[in-house]
Amino acid sequence: MTPRVETGKLSGRAISRPEARRRVRYRAPFALRCGALLIDYILLVLILTFSIMVARLMGGGARLAGGTAEKIGILITLVMAVLDLGVLAGLRGKTVGKWTTGLRIERTDGGAPGIGRALLRHFVGYPLSLLPFGLGFLIVTVSATGRALHDFIAGTVVVREYAPTMISPARRSRAQGAES
């Protein structure tokens, strides 16, 4: 997400106008979106698996202690899911998975999604995207805007955090030399 700066010529030298900045959003590739979802899923499953392992270790003869540890593990997993997928995604626009893959969730107008919209996206939109054999997730591959069903439901879009730039240093120095 790099803003493009409009330049103009004034007496032979280039000037940049900050008021003329235009924000360009780069849509997130499907593979990165899948990777981010997988990272979030693995994080939550690891917490649940660890709690079940602790419950099994504690539950040798005391079945009650193992059951309580499992319930606490499930509760901790649910709290982490709400914090990661709802609060963190709503306030920062990133879950842990999106943060590691360099993606961000935004409203269609470019603002932060907000907690309510993030909860709607993840806890209502994701199950609805899964219902018709996961076709709600595959909409992103044919959508011109790069939005899946849960994005349409919540009014969000997933974008790259940083613009993909592939300019070689030699080319960059030639371009800077031509401006002056």
N, C-alpha and C positions, 0 to 999 in steps of 0.2 A: 504494500500500500504506500506508494510514494506519490506525492502530489506532483503533477506536472506544472511547471512554471512557464507562463507565456512570456516570450521575450520580444522586445521591439528594438528598432534601430533609432538612435538619437545621436546625431552628429558623428556617425561612423562607429559607435561602440554599442554593444548590446546592453540593454537594461532589463531588469526583471521587475515585474509588477506583482507584489504579494497579493493585491486585491484581485488579481486575475487568476489566482490558483484554482485549479480544477482537480477534484479528487477522482482518481481512477481506481476502481475496484477490480481485482483479478479474482475470478471465480475459482473456487477450490476444486482440484482434481478429485475424481471419484475415489481413486486409490488412497489418497491422503485422508479423505473423509472416513473410509473404511478402517484405515489404520488408527485414526483417532478414536473411533468407536470401540475398536478392539482393545486399545490401551485402557480406556475407561472400564470396559467389561472385565479385563484381567485384574485391574486394581480392586474392583469390588469382589470378584470371585476369590482373590487371594485373602482378603479379610475374612470372608466367610469360611474358607478352607482352613485357615489358621485357627479360627474359633472352634470349628468342629474337631480339629486335631487336639486342641487343648481339652475339649469336653471328653473326648475318648480317653485321653491320658488320665483325666481325673475320675472317670467313671468306672474304675476297676470293680469295686464292690458297691459303691454308692451311686446308684442310678440317678438319684435326685440331683447330685452335684453335677453330673454330666448334662442332664437336661437343662439345668439353669445356665450353665456355660454356653450351651448351644443357643438358648434364647437370648442371652446377652450378645452373642456373636451376631445373630440375625438382627437384633436391634441396632448394633453398631454399624452393620452393613447398610441398613436402611437409612440411618442418620448420615452416613458418608455419601450415599447415593443422592440424598436431598441436598447436601452441602455442595457436592461436586456438580451435579447436573442441574440443580436449581439455583442456589445462591451464587456460587462462583460463576456459573455461566450467565446468570442474570446481571451481576454487577460488573464483571470484567469482560464478558463475552467469550470466555474461554473455559472449557473444562480442563482437567489435567491432560487428557488425550489431545485436545485441540492445542493446548499450550506446547506440548512436546512436538507436534507436527507442524507448528507454525500457522495454524488456522484461527479464525475468529468468527463468532456468531454476531451478526448485526441485524438491526431492523432494516426493512427495505429502504428506509430513508437515510440510513447510515448511522443512526444512534445506537446506544447500548440497548440490548433487548429488554432488560428489566426482569425481576425475579418472577413475576406472574407469567410473562410470556415464555420464559425459559422453562418453568414448570409445565406449562401447557405444551410446549414443544416436545419435552422429553417424556413426560408421564401420560400424556394423551396422544400426542402425535406419533411417537415411536410405536406404541401398540397398534395404532390404526395403520401405520405403514407396514407392519408385519403381517396383518390379517390376510390380505389377498396374496399369500405366498411370497411376501417380501417385495411385491411390485411397487409399493410406496417408496421404497428406497431406490429402486431402479429408475424411477422417473427422472432422477438427476442426470442420467446418461443421455436422455433425449430432450430434456428441457433446455430451451435457449438461455434461460436465466441461471441454470445450474442449481435449481431448487428441487428438493424432494417433497413428498406429500406432507411431512411434518413441518417443513419450512413454509409451505403454503398455508397450513392450518394456523401457525403462529405468526405469520407475516415476517419471517426472518430469511436471511440468506447467509451462507457460509462462504467466507472469502479468505484469501491468503493474507497473512499478516504483512509480508514484505513482497514487493514486486520482484518477479524473476528477471534479473538483469544478467545479461551475458555479453558485456562489452569488454573487450580486451584492453589492457592498459595502453597499448600503442594506439589503438583507435580512439580511446578517451583523450589522450594527449593531443592527437591531431584535431579532434573536435574542439578542445579548449583553445588551441592555437588559432583556429579559424574564427572564433568569437572575438578575439581581441584585435 
